[in-house]
């Protein structure tokens, strides 16, 4: 009997050892709160789906298909070129989108029935979720990289791209945004204050000459402000200089720490 008891003792210890890792795995799963992951369709319901244009539905439809936001021409419009980027926060929740579409539409000439007119339109599209908590001022330094999609007002059929970098400094809660190759010029902002709710409004300048060259309006979004999104434009009122005027959207995401 003593021998049998002795042989059973190590078996009980082995059972405890095999069960221990299972308990650890279960506790790890509980650390990740499922409530942080929201349903895409629930978030999408709060979007206006017009990309910032009151007449968007005359030209395009913006829909959520699976995990990506898609654009399609409607009402007789033709899409010559387009691009859409879906933005998500660190938890994978849908935050917004940015992109563009160069569009054209053929219409009968009201004064010459045998001829048609071609209307051209460039749409710099961007929108963010209406959830207030999605707009966030970061709590630490961040660097961003991304793109600006834009077109000259005088040539809406020609979509253009420019590279964007930005640096957020938590010590003074400010951001510096740089845009490279905008109609042949590099642009930058001053070190600009980021409001408590993540909003940004600032002027753009030619990088070398510090000459005013437009404005940016947008904000920082996501779980920790890891998404920079907004609209930029240049409205030069100098006579006979329409080539200087443009509009576009900026989207950039924080780069991972090295």
C-alpha positions as CSV (number, residue, x, y, z in Angstrom):
1,X,0.0,0.0,0.0
2,X,2.8,2.4,0.8
3,X,4.4,1.7,-2.5
4,X,1.2,2.4,-4.4
5,X,0.7,5.7,-2.5
6,X,4.2,6.7,-3.3
7,X,3.7,6.0,-7.0
8,X,0.5,8.1,-7.1
9,X,2.1,11.2,-5.5
10,X,4.2,12.2,-8.5
11,X,1.2,11.7,-10.9
12,X,-0.8,14.3,-8.9
13,X,2.1,16.7,-9.3
14,X,2.3,16.1,-13.0
15,X,-1.4,16.9,-13.4
16,X,-1.0,20.2,-11.6
17,X,2.0,21.1,-13.9
18,X,0.1,20.4,-17.1
19,X,-2.9,22.5,-15.9
20,X,-0.9,25.5,-14.9
21,X,-0.1,26.8,-18.4
22,X,-3.7,26.6,-19.4
23,X,-4.7,28.9,-16.6
24,X,-2.0,31.4,-17.7
25,X,-3.3,31.4,-21.3
26,X,-6.8,32.1,-20.1
27,X,-5.7,35.1,-18.0
28,X,-3.9,36.5,-21.0
29,X,-7.0,36.5,-23.1
30,X,-8.9,38.4,-20.4
31,X,-6.4,41.2,-20.5
32,X,-7.6,42.4,-23.9
33,X,-11.0,44.1,-23.4
34,X,-13.3,43.1,-26.3
35,X,-15.3,46.3,-25.8
36,X,-12.4,48.3,-27.5
37,X,-13.2,46.6,-30.9
38,X,-16.3,48.2,-32.3
39,X,-18.4,47.0,-35.2
40,X,-17.5,48.5,-38.6
41,X,-21.1,48.9,-39.7
42,X,-22.1,50.6,-36.5
43,X,-19.4,53.2,-36.9
44,X,-20.1,53.6,-40.7
45,X,-23.7,54.5,-39.9
46,X,-22.4,57.7,-38.4
47,X,-20.6,58.8,-41.6
48,X,-22.2,61.3,-44.0
49,X,-20.4,59.4,-46.9
50,X,-20.0,62.5,-49.0
51,X,-16.2,63.1,-48.5
52,X,-16.9,66.7,-47.6
53,X,-18.9,67.6,-50.7
54,X,-22.6,68.6,-50.5
55,X,-23.1,67.4,-54.1
56,X,-21.0,64.2,-53.8
57,X,-24.0,61.9,-54.6
58,X,-24.3,63.6,-58.0
59,X,-20.8,62.2,-58.9
60,X,-19.8,59.3,-56.7
61,X,-21.0,56.8,-54.1
62,X,-18.8,56.0,-51.1
63,X,-19.5,52.6,-49.5
64,X,-17.9,50.2,-47.0
65,X,-17.3,46.9,-48.6
66,X,-15.9,44.3,-46.3
67,X,-13.0,46.1,-44.4
68,X,-12.3,48.7,-47.1
69,X,-14.1,52.0,-48.1
70,X,-14.7,52.1,-51.8
71,X,-15.6,54.8,-54.3
72,X,-17.6,54.4,-57.6
73,X,-18.9,56.9,-60.1
74,X,-22.7,57.4,-60.4
75,X,-25.3,59.4,-62.3
76,X,-23.4,59.3,-65.6
77,X,-20.1,60.5,-64.3
78,X,-16.8,58.9,-65.4
79,X,-13.9,58.3,-63.1
80,X,-10.7,59.0,-64.8
81,X,-8.5,58.3,-61.8
82,X,-9.2,57.7,-58.1
83,X,-7.7,56.4,-54.9
84,X,-9.2,55.7,-51.4
85,X,-7.4,54.9,-48.2
86,X,-9.2,53.4,-45.2
87,X,-7.9,54.5,-41.8
88,X,-8.1,52.5,-38.6
89,X,-6.8,53.1,-35.1
90,X,-4.5,50.8,-33.1
91,X,-7.4,48.7,-32.0
92,X,-8.5,48.2,-35.6
93,X,-11.6,50.4,-35.3
94,X,-12.7,52.4,-38.4
95,X,-11.7,56.0,-38.0
96,X,-12.1,57.5,-41.5
97,X,-10.9,57.7,-45.1
98,X,-9.1,60.0,-47.5
99,X,-8.5,60.0,-51.2
100,X,-9.5,61.6,-54.4
101,X,-11.4,61.2,-57.7
102,X,-10.9,63.0,-61.0
103,X,-14.3,62.9,-62.7
104,X,-16.0,64.0,-65.9
105,X,-19.6,64.2,-67.1
106,X,-20.9,64.8,-70.6
107,X,-24.0,67.0,-70.8
108,X,-25.9,68.4,-73.7
109,X,-25.2,72.1,-74.5
110,X,-28.3,74.0,-73.6
111,X,-27.7,76.6,-76.3
112,X,-26.4,74.2,-79.0
113,X,-28.5,71.0,-79.0
114,X,-26.2,69.2,-81.4
115,X,-23.1,69.6,-79.1
116,X,-22.1,68.4,-75.7
117,X,-20.2,70.0,-72.9
118,X,-17.8,68.1,-70.7
119,X,-17.8,69.1,-67.0
120,X,-14.6,68.1,-65.1
121,X,-14.4,67.8,-61.4
122,X,-11.6,67.0,-58.9
123,X,-12.8,65.8,-55.5
124,X,-10.3,65.8,-52.6
125,X,-12.3,63.4,-50.3
126,X,-11.9,62.9,-46.6
127,X,-14.1,62.2,-43.6
128,X,-13.7,61.0,-40.0
129,X,-16.0,59.2,-37.6
130,X,-18.4,61.3,-35.6
131,X,-17.2,59.6,-32.4
132,X,-15.7,62.3,-30.2
133,X,-13.2,59.9,-28.6
134,X,-11.7,59.2,-32.0
135,X,-10.0,62.7,-32.0
136,X,-7.1,62.6,-29.7
137,X,-4.1,64.7,-28.7
138,X,-1.1,62.3,-28.2
139,X,0.5,61.8,-24.8
140,X,4.0,61.3,-26.2
141,X,6.2,62.3,-29.2
142,X,5.2,60.9,-32.6
143,X,6.5,61.1,-36.2
144,X,4.1,60.7,-39.1
145,X,4.5,59.8,-42.8
146,X,1.8,60.0,-45.5
147,X,0.5,61.6,-48.6
148,X,-1.3,64.7,-49.9
149,X,-3.6,64.2,-52.9
150,X,-4.3,67.5,-54.7
151,X,-5.1,69.2,-58.0
152,X,-4.6,72.6,-59.3
153,X,-7.9,74.5,-59.5
154,X,-7.0,75.4,-63.1
155,X,-6.5,71.7,-64.1
156,X,-9.0,69.5,-62.1
157,X,-8.4,66.6,-64.4
158,X,-4.8,66.2,-63.3
159,X,-4.5,64.4,-60.0
160,X,-1.2,65.0,-58.2
161,X,0.5,63.6,-55.1
162,X,3.0,65.0,-52.6
163,X,4.8,63.3,-49.7
164,X,4.0,64.4,-46.1
165,X,6.0,64.2,-42.9
166,X,5.0,65.5,-39.5
167,X,6.5,65.6,-36.0
168,X,4.4,66.0,-32.8
169,X,6.3,67.2,-29.6
170,X,4.5,66.4,-26.4
171,X,6.5,68.8,-24.3
172,X,4.8,71.8,-25.9
173,X,1.9,69.9,-27.5
174,X,2.7,71.1,-31.0
175,X,3.1,69.7,-34.5
176,X,5.3,70.6,-37.5
177,X,4.0,69.5,-40.9
178,X,6.0,69.4,-44.1
179,X,4.7,68.7,-47.6
180,X,7.2,68.0,-50.4
181,X,6.8,68.8,-54.1
182,X,3.5,70.8,-54.2
183,X,3.4,72.3,-57.7
184,X,7.3,72.3,-57.6
185,X,7.5,73.7,-54.0
186,X,8.2,72.3,-50.6
187,X,5.8,73.6,-47.9
188,X,5.9,73.7,-44.1
189,X,4.0,75.0,-41.1
190,X,5.3,76.8,-38.1
191,X,5.4,74.8,-34.9
192,X,1.7,74.7,-34.4
193,X,-0.3,74.2,-31.2
194,X,-2.6,71.1,-31.1
195,X,-5.7,71.8,-29.1
196,X,-6.8,69.6,-26.3
197,X,-9.3,67.7,-28.5
198,X,-6.7,67.1,-31.2
199,X,-7.7,69.9,-33.6
200,X,-5.1,71.6,-35.8
201,X,-5.4,74.8,-37.9
202,X,-2.3,76.4,-39.3
203,X,-0.8,78.3,-42.3
204,X,1.5,76.8,-44.8
205,X,4.7,78.5,-46.0
206,X,7.2,78.0,-48.8
207,X,10.0,76.2,-46.9
208,X,12.9,78.4,-48.0
209,X,11.3,81.8,-48.4
210,X,8.7,81.6,-45.5
211,X,6.2,83.1,-48.0
212,X,2.5,82.2,-47.1
213,X,1.4,79.4,-49.4
214,X,-1.9,78.0,-48.1
215,X,-3.5,76.5,-45.0
216,X,-4.2,73.2,-43.3
217,X,-7.2,72.3,-41.2
218,X,-7.6,68.9,-39.6
219,X,-6.6,67.0,-36.5
220,X,-5.1,63.9,-34.9
221,X,-7.2,60.8,-34.5
222,X,-7.0,57.3,-33.2
223,X,-6.4,55.6,-29.9
224,X,-3.3,57.8,-29.2
225,X,-3.4,60.4,-32.0
226,X,-1.6,58.1,-34.4
227,X,-3.5,59.4,-37.5
228,X,-3.1,62.9,-39.0
229,X,-5.9,63.8,-41.3
230,X,-7.2,67.0,-42.8
231,X,-7.7,69.3,-45.8
232,X,-5.2,71.7,-47.3
233,X,-5.6,74.5,-49.9
234,X,-4.0,77.5,-51.4
235,X,-6.2,80.4,-52.4
236,X,-3.9,83.0,-54.0
237,X,-5.9,86.2,-54.7
238,X,-3.1,87.8,-56.8
239,X,-4.5,88.7,-60.2
240,X,-3.6,86.4,-63.1
241,X,-2.0,83.6,-61.0
242,X,-4.6,80.8,-61.0
243,X,-1.8,78.3,-61.4
244,X,-1.0,78.9,-57.7
245,X,-4.3,77.8,-56.4
246,X,-4.9,74.1,-55.4
247,X,-6.8,72.0,-52.9
248,X,-6.1,68.6,-51.5
249,X,-6.4,66.2,-48.6
250,X,-3.6,65.0,-46.2
251,X,-3.5,61.6,-44.6
252,X,-0.5,60.3,-42.5
253,X,0.0,57.7,-39.9
254,X,2.5,57.5,-37.0
255,X,5.7,55.5,-37.8
256,X,6.7,52.7,-35.5
257,X,9.4,53.4,-33.0
258,X,12.7,51.9,-34.0
